[in-house]
Amino acid sequence: MSNSDKFKSTVSKVKGEVKDQLGNATDNHDMQAEGKADKAKGGLQDKIGDLKDTFSGK
């Protein structure tokens, strides 16, 4: 996975975790949902990066 892909997925996961925890602490269910979506986006970006590696032979 390229450094760019790793960075994007990590940023999404960290941003999602912060939103999830902040939403939990403030009882803000919308923010929690956004956080969970961001974490899922980061996981998807990881999978896309892995697929790119598979097809590029890395």
C-alpha positions as CSV (number, residue, x, y, z in Angstrom):
1,M,0.0,0.0,0.0
2,S,1.4,3.4,-0.9
3,N,2.2,5.9,1.8
4,S,-0.6,8.1,0.5
5,D,-3.1,5.3,0.9
6,K,-1.8,4.5,4.4
7,F,-2.0,8.1,5.5
8,K,-5.5,8.6,4.2
9,S,-6.8,5.5,5.9
10,T,-5.0,6.3,9.2
11,V,-6.4,9.9,9.2
12,S,-9.9,8.6,8.6
13,K,-9.6,6.0,11.4
14,V,-8.2,8.5,13.9
15,K,-10.7,11.2,13.0
16,G,-13.5,8.6,13.3
17,E,-12.3,7.4,16.7
18,V,-12.1,11.0,18.0
19,K,-15.7,11.7,16.8
20,D,-17.0,8.4,18.1
21,Q,-15.5,9.0,21.6
22,L,-16.5,12.6,21.7
23,G,-20.0,11.7,20.7
24,N,-20.1,9.1,23.3
25,A,-18.8,11.5,26.0
26,T,-21.3,14.2,25.1
27,D,-24.2,11.8,24.3
28,N,-24.3,13.0,20.7
29,H,-25.5,10.1,18.7
30,D,-25.1,11.9,15.4
31,M,-21.4,12.5,16.1
32,Q,-20.9,8.9,17.1
33,A,-22.5,7.8,13.9
34,E,-20.2,10.1,11.9
35,G,-17.2,8.6,13.8
36,K,-18.2,5.1,13.0
37,A,-18.7,6.0,9.4
38,D,-15.2,7.6,9.2
39,K,-13.7,4.5,10.8
40,A,-15.4,2.3,8.3
41,K,-14.2,4.6,5.5
42,G,-10.6,4.1,6.8
43,G,-11.0,0.4,6.8
44,L,-12.3,0.5,3.3
45,Q,-9.4,2.6,2.2
46,D,-7.1,-0.1,3.7
47,K,-8.8,-2.8,1.7
48,I,-8.5,-0.7,-1.5
49,G,-4.8,-0.2,-0.9
50,D,-4.4,-3.9,-0.4
51,L,-6.2,-4.6,-3.7
52,K,-3.9,-2.1,-5.5
53,D,-0.9,-3.9,-4.1
54,T,-2.3,-7.3,-5.2
55,F,-2.8,-6.1,-8.8
56,S,0.4,-4.2,-9.0
57,G,2.4,-7.1,-7.7
58,K,3.8,-5.5,-4.6
